[in-house]
Amino acid sequence: MTQPDMNQLMQQAQQMQAQLQEAQREIAASTVKGEAGNGLVTISIAGTGEVTDMEIDPKIVDPEDIDTLKDLLLGAFKDANQKLQTLAEEKMGPLSQGMSGLGF
């Protein structure tokens, strides 16, 4: 069995690292929007995880029913967070598979 060319392996590892860094930059520059209540509450989250915006339809603001508003806010946050995770998996998934092919 022949030994792999170390220079070639190093070059592949460097390419993978550059692709990984580019994917991380793309994720950080992205924004996802989560929603709840059929869009009555929306939350925007940057790829860094920072909440950047929140919209609440005035018709759901009922001082007698704060619990529903809290549930909708949590639902929108969870939806946005899930979308951010999905984005990260889409960007990073192929790279992590490539790293395992290199023996990492």
N, C-alpha and C positions, 0 to 999 in steps of 0.2 A: 504494500500500500504506500503510495507516494505522499510525501508531506506537502501540505498546502503552502503556496508561496506567501511568505510573511508580508512582503511588500504589498501584494495584492489584497491580503486580508486587512492590512492597515488602511489601505486606500478605501476599501469597502466600508470599513468602520467609520472613517472620516466622512464619507459621503452620507452614511446613515445619520451621523451626528448632525451634519448640516441640514438634512431633511427634517430631522427631529426639531431642531431649533426653528426652522421655518414654520413647521406645523404649530409650534408653541406660539410663535409671533402671530400667526393667523387666528388662533383661538383667542389670544389676548385682545386682538383688534376687533373681534366679533361682538355682536350684541344679540341676545335672544330675548324673545318676549313670551312670557307665560300668561295664561289667562284662566279665569274661572267664571262660573255663572254665565256661560255663553258670551264672554267678552265684557261683562259688566265691570270686572276688575281685571286690570292688566298690570304686570310688573316686568320691567326691562332690566336685564342683568348683563353687565359687560363680561367678556371672557375671563376677566380677572376675578369674577365673583362679586363685584361691587354692584349693588342695586343702583341703577341710574335714573329710573323713572317709575312712577306709579300713577295709574289712572283709575278713578272710581266714578262710575256713573252715578250722578246725584240721586237718581230715582231709587237706589238701593240703600240710601242713608236714612235709617230709621232709628231715632234716639232710643226707642223702646226695644230695639232688637240689635244690639251691638254684637251679639254672638254670631249672627249670620254674617255680618261684615268681617269679623275676625276669621271665620271659616273660609270666606271667599278670598281674603288676603293670603291666608296660608295656602290655599289651593293654587292660587296664581303663582306664589313663590315656588311651591313644589313643582309646578308645571315648567316654569322657567328654568329651574335647577336641573330638571330631567333633560330638557332640551340642551342645556349647556353640556351635560354629561354625554349626551348622544353626539353632539358636535365634536367633543374631545375624542370620543371613541372612533368616530369617522376619520378624523385627522391623524390620530396616533396609532390606530389599529394596524394599518398596513406596515407602519414602521416597526412596531413591536414584533410583528411576525418576521420581518426581515432580520431583526437583531437575533432572533432565535436561530435563524438559518446560519448565522455566523458563529454560532456556538456560545452566545451570550445568554 
